[in-house]
Amino acid sequence: MKSVALLDGGLGQEIYRRARDVSSPLWSVAVMREQPDVVIDVHADFIRAGARTLTLNTYAATPTRLAREGLGDEIGAIHQRAFEVLERAIAITGADVDIAGCLPPLVGSYRGQPARTFEDLKSEFDILVKLQGGADVFLIETMTNSLEASAACAAAGESGKPSEWHSDWKPMASSGPEKPSQRLSKRLSRQRQRLSCSIAAIRK
């Protein structure tokens, strides 16, 4: 019988739903800084529900997004905080779980092809991989353009750790005759892939 790895759910959305008075564009990261118990409780509840791979709360903590909000110098502390709150939830529940690093869209969710080079994008994902080096696996989340997805997968692949990329199929953007999933499948065969048919609420 094959083993089944149960991942947590929509971490950022659940944090946002439970938090009080969140107006920052960094939403779930802002909650972690100001109301850390909310994030701890969400992680712990996912563990109690049976999840055995828990994602770091760093979806909004990319170099680009933090710099835009004047928090670029705090990126290391924010990522360390994400490990601390997740490890606190693990200690509370006493569960044996894996930690998943988060490689999200660098500017925001559901954007088109960025006006950046592959090398430029990859250098930013390399920073995230290094900051999340204590993770057991990397999740490449909510990718809607092939260039950013390729850069994230390349950075994750160089870590030597397992990785999985998630794409919302309908809005995924690319240039060229091949569908993005076909091109990425050829180039990045080491990564596991999952396409989502749903389009979630957009948070900028």
Backbone bond lengths (Angstrom), bond angles and torsions (degrees), N, CA, C in turn:
res aa  C-N    CA-C-N  psi(-1)  N-CA   C-N-CA  omega(-1)  CA-C   N-CA-C  phi
1 M - - - 1.457 - - 1.529 109.86 -
2 K 1.328 116.18 133.59 1.455 120.41 178.35 1.519 110.45 -76.29
3 S 1.329 115.86 144.07 1.455 119.73 177.22 1.529 109.63 -78.34
4 V 1.310 115.56 153.35 1.461 122.01 -179.93 1.518 108.57 -117.57
5 A 1.324 116.49 128.40 1.461 121.34 176.90 1.525 108.25 -101.85
6 L 1.313 116.61 115.57 1.460 121.45 -179.11 1.527 109.31 -95.29
7 L 1.328 116.21 118.19 1.454 121.62 179.42 1.525 110.40 -89.26
8 D 1.337 114.72 163.98 1.459 118.63 174.63 1.531 109.79 -72.93
9 G 1.319 116.34 178.03 1.457 120.52 -175.58 1.515 112.49 -99.55
10 G 1.333 116.45 -146.91 1.452 122.11 -178.28 1.519 110.86 -73.06
11 L 1.318 116.12 84.94 1.466 121.52 -171.77 1.526 112.54 -59.45
12 G 1.310 116.57 -54.81 1.458 119.72 -176.39 1.519 113.24 -61.71
13 Q 1.322 116.27 -41.85 1.467 120.05 -179.53 1.524 111.11 -65.42
14 E 1.334 117.44 -38.22 1.461 120.20 179.62 1.527 110.69 -70.11
15 I 1.323 116.71 -39.17 1.470 119.72 175.11 1.523 109.97 -60.33
16 Y 1.312 116.16 -46.37 1.466 120.96 -178.80 1.526 111.04 -62.38
17 R 1.335 115.83 -38.41 1.471 120.05 -178.63 1.522 111.50 -65.08
18 R 1.322 117.26 -36.49 1.464 121.25 -175.38 1.532 113.60 -87.64
19 A 1.318 117.51 -19.92 1.461 120.65 -172.12 1.526 112.09 -77.10
20 R 1.317 115.05 164.24 1.461 122.47 178.81 1.524 110.09 -105.52
21 D 1.307 115.98 131.54 1.470 122.18 167.28 1.528 113.10 50.49
22 V 1.319 116.36 61.93 1.463 120.49 178.53 1.529 108.89 -102.30
23 S 1.322 116.51 117.19 1.459 119.93 178.92 1.524 112.24 -122.61
24 S 1.325 117.29 -6.53 1.459 121.39 -177.99 1.524 111.16 -69.59
25 P 1.354 117.97 142.01 1.464 120.67 173.83 1.527 112.81 -62.11
26 L 1.314 116.61 -16.46 1.467 120.32 178.82 1.524 112.32 -87.60
27 W 1.285 118.83 1.44 1.461 130.44 179.15 1.521 114.85 22.37
28 S 1.329 121.23 -89.53 1.466 121.26 -172.68 1.525 112.21 -64.22
29 V 1.333 118.13 -31.54 1.460 120.87 176.00 1.524 109.90 -69.88
30 A 1.327 117.30 -39.24 1.459 120.84 176.94 1.523 111.01 -61.72
31 V 1.325 116.60 -40.20 1.468 120.51 177.79 1.522 109.98 -63.57
32 M 1.316 117.62 -41.93 1.464 120.88 -179.83 1.522 111.39 -61.80
33 R 1.328 117.39 -34.41 1.455 120.81 179.52 1.525 112.32 -77.09
34 E 1.333 116.42 -35.31 1.463 120.53 -172.35 1.528 113.52 -102.45
35 Q 1.347 116.87 -29.90 1.466 121.72 -177.70 1.533 109.03 -135.25
36 P 1.333 118.44 62.25 1.467 120.59 -172.91 1.516 114.16 -58.79
37 D 1.336 117.99 -29.61 1.467 119.87 -179.93 1.519 112.00 -61.63
38 V 1.329 117.18 -30.24 1.466 120.34 177.29 1.522 110.01 -62.33
39 V 1.319 116.74 -45.12 1.463 121.08 -179.13 1.521 110.67 -67.45
40 I 1.325 116.84 -41.99 1.467 120.49 176.96 1.528 110.23 -58.26
41 D 1.322 117.24 -45.47 1.460 121.25 -178.47 1.526 111.69 -64.19
42 V 1.319 117.40 -39.27 1.468 120.07 179.09 1.522 110.05 -64.79
43 H 1.324 117.31 -48.27 1.469 120.32 176.62 1.531 110.28 -56.01
44 A 1.324 117.09 -47.50 1.466 120.88 -176.61 1.526 111.35 -63.63
45 D 1.326 116.92 -38.77 1.460 119.53 179.48 1.523 111.92 -67.69
46 F 1.314 117.37 -36.08 1.467 119.24 175.03 1.531 110.31 -64.41
47 I 1.330 117.20 -39.65 1.466 119.94 177.08 1.525 110.19 -63.26
48 R 1.322 117.05 -45.43 1.468 120.60 179.64 1.527 111.92 -62.60
49 A 1.331 116.17 -28.41 1.469 120.41 178.97 1.523 112.05 -79.44
50 G 1.330 117.22 -6.32 1.461 120.44 175.13 1.515 115.72 115.17
51 A 1.334 118.36 -3.68 1.467 119.95 179.35 1.525 110.29 -65.30
52 R 1.322 116.04 137.54 1.454 120.79 178.78 1.530 112.16 -123.34
53 T 1.319 117.06 5.22 1.458 122.42 168.14 1.516 106.70 -130.03
54 L 1.333 116.44 115.19 1.456 122.34 -173.42 1.529 109.88 -111.86
55 T 1.321 115.71 134.27 1.459 121.78 -174.62 1.523 112.02 -92.46
56 L 1.308 116.52 136.83 1.458 120.84 174.15 1.526 110.88 -63.54
57 N 1.312 116.21 143.00 1.462 121.28 -179.66 1.536 110.26 -84.40
58 T 1.338 115.12 68.21 1.462 120.01 -177.04 1.525 111.77 -128.28
59 Y 1.321 117.53 18.71 1.468 120.61 -176.83 1.530 111.43 -55.98
60 A 1.321 117.35 -41.70 1.472 121.00 -178.05 1.521 112.86 -93.16
61 A 1.333 117.71 4.69 1.472 121.09 -173.71 1.522 111.88 -100.02
62 T 1.319 117.22 48.57 1.459 120.47 175.26 1.533 109.25 -85.94
63 P 1.313 117.95 157.15 1.470 119.19 177.04 1.524 112.88 -55.00
64 T 1.326 117.15 -41.74 1.459 120.46 -178.92 1.525 111.70 -63.87
65 R 1.312 117.02 -47.04 1.469 119.97 -176.26 1.526 111.74 -70.33
66 L 1.321 117.34 -39.51 1.462 119.28 179.29 1.533 111.09 -67.65
67 A 1.332 116.66 -40.45 1.459 119.53 178.88 1.523 110.46 -62.94
68 R 1.310 116.39 -38.27 1.464 120.65 -179.96 1.522 111.98 -62.28
69 E 1.337 116.61 -29.45 1.467 121.32 179.87 1.529 112.58 -98.72
70 G 1.327 116.80 11.14 1.457 120.71 178.23 1.513 114.48 76.06
71 L 1.344 116.82 20.66 1.468 120.39 -177.15 1.527 112.24 -117.93
72 G 1.320 116.33 20.59 1.458 119.18 -177.48 1.515 113.53 -57.95
73 D 1.326 116.82 -36.07 1.468 120.01 -178.61 1.524 112.92 -71.82
74 E 1.317 117.45 -12.15 1.465 121.15 -177.26 1.523 113.21 -100.96
75 I 1.320 117.12 9.59 1.457 119.53 -173.87 1.527 111.97 -59.85
76 G 1.339 117.77 -40.92 1.461 120.05 179.75 1.514 112.06 -64.01
77 A 1.321 116.72 -43.91 1.463 121.05 179.87 1.524 111.61 -65.55
78 I 1.327 117.10 -36.79 1.466 120.53 -179.49 1.522 110.52 -67.53
79 H 1.319 116.89 -42.75 1.465 119.16 178.87 1.532 110.81 -67.84
80 Q 1.321 117.25 -37.74 1.459 120.03 176.04 1.521 110.35 -62.59
81 R 1.325 116.30 -39.61 1.467 120.54 178.44 1.520 111.02 -62.36
82 A 1.329 116.55 -37.15 1.466 120.14 178.89 1.527 111.26 -62.36
83 F 1.334 116.33 -40.30 1.467 119.62 175.22 1.527 110.40 -64.44
84 E 1.309 117.12 -42.85 1.466 120.89 -175.70 1.532 111.77 -63.30
85 V 1.328 117.78 -44.31 1.467 118.73 -177.87 1.525 110.71 -70.24
86 L 1.333 117.64 -36.08 1.460 119.37 177.25 1.525 110.53 -68.27
87 E 1.319 117.19 -42.86 1.467 120.00 178.57 1.525 111.39 -63.93
88 R 1.323 117.39 -31.77 1.465 120.91 175.29 1.532 110.57 -64.99
89 A 1.321 116.80 -42.46 1.470 120.75 177.80 1.526 111.03 -63.95
90 I 1.330 116.28 -39.66 1.468 120.38 177.72 1.524 110.20 -63.41
91 A 1.325 117.01 -42.08 1.468 120.86 179.42 1.524 111.06 -64.73
92 I 1.320 117.66 -39.71 1.468 121.64 -179.67 1.523 110.99 -63.34
93 T 1.326 116.16 -41.37 1.474 119.99 -175.93 1.522 112.70 -87.40
94 G 1.321 116.89 -20.92 1.461 120.01 -177.92 1.514 113.99 69.61
95 A 1.332 116.66 20.69 1.462 120.73 -175.50 1.528 111.42 -86.83
96 D 1.317 115.23 156.36 1.459 122.66 174.48 1.523 106.90 -100.42
97 V 1.324 117.07 102.45 1.461 120.97 -174.28 1.518 110.69 -130.41
98 D 1.325 115.39 162.14 1.460 122.19 171.78 1.524 108.99 -96.83
99 I 1.317 115.71 150.61 1.460 121.90 176.90 1.524 108.70 -104.67
100 A 1.318 115.52 128.25 1.464 121.37 179.30 1.515 109.94 -104.09
101 G 1.328 116.37 124.93 1.447 120.41 171.20 1.515 109.52 -73.73
102 C 1.324 116.00 156.65 1.460 121.61 -174.82 1.525 109.91 -117.92
103 L 1.336 116.32 119.95 1.460 121.94 174.21 1.528 107.43 -114.82
104 P 1.328 117.19 95.26 1.460 122.11 -173.03 1.530 111.83 -98.19
105 P 1.326 117.74 177.78 1.465 119.71 169.01 1.525 109.49 -57.33
106 L 1.320 117.38 140.46 1.459 120.46 -169.95 1.524 114.09 -78.62
107 V 1.323 117.69 -26.44 1.462 121.76 -177.76 1.516 112.20 -105.44
108 G 1.318 117.46 -39.02 1.455 122.53 -178.25 1.515 109.52 169.59
109 S 1.302 116.16 168.67 1.467 121.74 -175.51 1.527 112.09 -75.85
110 Y 1.327 114.56 147.03 1.468 123.09 170.54 1.520 112.53 59.82
111 R 1.329 114.98 51.96 1.459 121.45 175.94 1.524 109.46 -108.56
112 G 1.313 115.59 160.72 1.453 120.47 176.92 1.519 111.88 -80.79
113 Q 1.332 114.97 -169.92 1.451 120.77 -178.41 1.536 110.12 -60.90
114 P 1.336 119.06 124.75 1.470 120.49 -176.88 1.528 112.08 -74.34
115 A 1.316 115.65 152.91 1.471 121.00 177.44 1.527 109.24 -86.71
116 R 1.318 115.47 57.71 1.459 122.67 -178.66 1.515 108.77 -138.40
117 T 1.312 116.87 158.89 1.455 120.27 178.28 1.525 110.56 -82.47
118 F 1.321 114.89 161.56 1.460 120.26 175.33 1.527 110.22 -57.82
119 E 1.337 116.77 -43.70 1.460 121.05 -177.32 1.525 111.47 -63.41
120 D 1.325 116.87 -39.52 1.458 121.04 179.18 1.524 110.70 -65.18
121 L 1.323 116.73 -45.30 1.462 120.79 178.70 1.523 110.89 -63.42
122 K 1.329 115.89 -45.73 1.465 119.13 -178.27 1.527 111.50 -61.80
123 S 1.328 117.76 -37.49 1.466 119.82 -179.68 1.530 110.68 -61.39
124 E 1.325 117.27 -34.35 1.462 120.15 177.92 1.530 111.04 -73.23
125 F 1.333 116.63 -40.40 1.458 118.72 175.97 1.528 111.46 -66.12
126 D 1.337 117.42 -32.42 1.472 120.51 175.90 1.532 110.68 -59.18
127 I 1.329 116.81 -38.95 1.467 120.74 177.94 1.525 110.13 -61.91
128 L 1.330 116.34 -44.21 1.466 119.98 -179.35 1.529 111.43 -65.74
129 V 1.320 116.62 -40.53 1.470 119.92 178.06 1.526 110.24 -61.39
130 K 1.313 116.85 -41.96 1.470 120.08 179.31 1.524 111.41 -65.71
131 L 1.332 116.97 -43.93 1.466 120.70 -179.80 1.527 111.78 -64.18
132 Q 1.322 116.74 -28.67 1.456 121.42 -177.66 1.536 111.32 -106.69
133 G 1.313 115.24 29.92 1.453 119.97 -176.61 1.515 114.63 -61.42
134 G 1.332 117.49 -19.74 1.462 120.32 178.47 1.510 114.33 -80.30
135 A 1.330 117.20 -2.13 1.466 120.58 -179.98 1.528 110.67 -75.23
136 D 1.332 115.57 156.35 1.465 121.12 178.94 1.519 112.69 -88.90
137 V 1.326 116.20 -24.59 1.461 122.39 -175.35 1.525 107.00 -153.20
138 F 1.318 116.90 158.71 1.464 120.24 176.63 1.526 110.09 -116.70
139 L 1.327 115.39 134.08 1.457 122.14 173.09 1.526 107.92 -106.48
140 I 1.306 116.34 123.93 1.461 122.81 179.12 1.520 105.92 -100.47
141 E 1.308 116.37 104.54 1.458 120.66 -160.58 1.528 114.64 -104.89
142 T 1.333 114.32 143.27 1.460 123.74 167.20 1.522 111.71 53.54
143 M 1.318 116.77 46.31 1.452 120.42 -179.64 1.532 110.07 -82.77
144 T 1.328 115.67 127.65 1.459 120.26 -178.95 1.525 112.45 -124.33
145 N 1.324 117.24 11.14 1.458 119.50 170.54 1.522 108.82 -145.37
146 S 1.325 115.87 145.26 1.458 120.33 -169.68 1.529 112.81 -71.62
147 L 1.336 118.01 -31.11 1.460 119.85 -178.13 1.524 111.29 -66.10
148 E 1.323 116.45 -47.20 1.460 120.60 179.37 1.526 110.89 -66.24
149 A 1.322 116.73 -40.16 1.461 120.65 178.39 1.520 111.01 -61.91
150 S 1.331 116.77 -42.35 1.467 120.76 179.10 1.524 111.36 -62.67
151 A 1.341 116.39 -43.00 1.467 120.38 -179.29 1.519 111.08 -65.32
152 A 1.329 116.73 -42.02 1.463 120.35 179.31 1.525 110.84 -64.90
153 C 1.317 116.65 -43.20 1.462 120.21 -179.97 1.522 111.43 -64.82
154 A 1.328 116.89 -37.62 1.463 120.20 178.54 1.525 110.63 -64.97
155 A 1.323 117.22 -43.66 1.466 120.61 179.07 1.518 110.94 -64.27
156 A 1.320 116.59 -44.16 1.465 120.02 178.94 1.520 111.20 -64.63
157 G 1.330 116.45 -39.62 1.458 120.17 -179.14 1.514 112.47 -61.86
158 E 1.316 117.17 -35.68 1.461 120.79 -179.78 1.525 112.70 -71.06
159 S 1.334 117.02 -15.72 1.468 120.13 178.56 1.518 111.80 -72.81
160 G 1.330 116.58 -20.12 1.462 120.98 -177.32 1.513 113.65 79.09
161 K 1.338 116.96 4.91 1.461 121.13 -179.30 1.521 110.17 -102.66
162 P 1.328 117.38 156.14 1.466 118.98 176.67 1.524 110.93 -59.95
163 S 1.318 115.90 150.22 1.457 119.55 177.43 1.515 109.46 -147.89
164 E 1.309 114.95 158.06 1.462 121.65 178.44 1.518 107.29 -143.15
165 W 1.335 116.28 134.91 1.460 117.49 178.04 1.512 110.06 -112.66
166 H 1.332 114.00 142.53 1.458 122.81 -178.09 1.513 108.73 -114.25
167 S 1.313 116.71 132.30 1.457 120.32 178.48 1.513 110.16 -129.45
168 D 1.320 116.14 138.48 1.460 120.68 167.47 1.511 106.85 -86.43
169 W 1.332 115.54 110.86 1.464 122.38 -166.79 1.515 113.51 -59.05
170 K 1.317 118.48 -49.32 1.459 120.94 -170.29 1.518 113.84 -60.82
171 P 1.358 119.28 -47.62 1.449 118.02 -176.03 1.517 115.43 -87.01
172 M 1.329 118.86 2.84 1.459 118.91 -174.08 1.522 111.01 -65.39
173 A 1.311 116.54 128.63 1.454 122.14 -173.85 1.517 111.17 -107.82
174 S 1.329 115.77 146.59 1.452 120.94 176.16 1.515 108.23 -159.03
175 S 1.313 115.67 171.49 1.454 120.86 171.51 1.509 107.50 -121.85
176 G 1.331 117.43 134.89 1.455 120.43 -178.62 1.511 111.26 120.10
177 P 1.358 116.65 167.95 1.462 120.96 -173.26 1.509 115.01 -75.06
178 E 1.339 118.88 -24.18 1.456 120.39 -176.47 1.516 111.40 -84.82
179 K 1.319 116.61 145.92 1.455 120.20 171.12 1.518 108.51 -66.08
180 P 1.343 117.05 147.29 1.466 119.30 -177.49 1.510 113.30 -57.23
181 S 1.332 117.05 -38.67 1.461 118.81 -177.82 1.523 111.52 -66.13
182 Q 1.363 117.31 -32.67 1.456 120.26 178.58 1.524 110.66 -68.70
183 R 1.323 116.86 -45.44 1.451 121.03 -179.09 1.529 111.50 -65.02
184 L 1.323 116.33 -43.91 1.453 119.89 -179.75 1.518 110.94 -67.52
185 S 1.331 117.08 -34.93 1.465 120.20 178.95 1.527 110.42 -61.74
186 K 1.325 117.03 -39.03 1.457 120.61 -179.97 1.526 111.21 -70.36
187 R 1.330 115.32 -43.78 1.457 119.99 -172.92 1.521 113.19 -80.82
188 L 1.333 116.67 -30.77 1.463 120.96 -169.43 1.519 110.67 -125.22
189 S 1.323 116.30 53.34 1.458 120.57 -173.49 1.525 112.68 -66.99
190 R 1.335 118.62 -17.46 1.467 120.30 -178.90 1.520 112.16 -73.70
191 Q 1.336 116.54 -25.22 1.448 119.44 -178.63 1.524 110.91 -84.19
192 R 1.323 115.51 141.48 1.455 119.75 170.23 1.522 107.76 -78.11
193 Q 1.323 116.69 148.60 1.450 120.74 -174.78 1.525 110.20 -126.53
194 R 1.326 115.00 148.19 1.460 119.42 174.67 1.523 107.68 -145.10
195 L 1.321 115.96 125.36 1.458 120.80 177.85 1.512 108.60 -101.45
196 S 1.322 116.25 133.50 1.460 121.71 178.22 1.508 108.87 -105.88
197 C 1.328 116.20 134.95 1.453 120.25 -179.27 1.524 112.14 -88.62
198 S 1.308 117.51 -12.27 1.460 120.01 -175.88 1.518 110.61 -89.46
199 I 1.327 115.10 151.34 1.454 121.91 174.40 1.514 107.85 -113.45
200 A 1.325 116.51 115.42 1.459 121.26 -174.02 1.524 110.67 -83.73
201 A 1.318 115.46 173.94 1.469 120.72 175.06 1.516 109.41 -64.23
202 I 1.307 117.46 143.38 1.450 122.46 -177.34 1.513 109.48 -93.85
203 R 1.341 115.37 127.93 1.457 120.38 172.87 1.504 108.22 -121.10
204 K 1.310 117.28 122.24 1.456 120.97 -178.58 1.513 110.43 -86.21
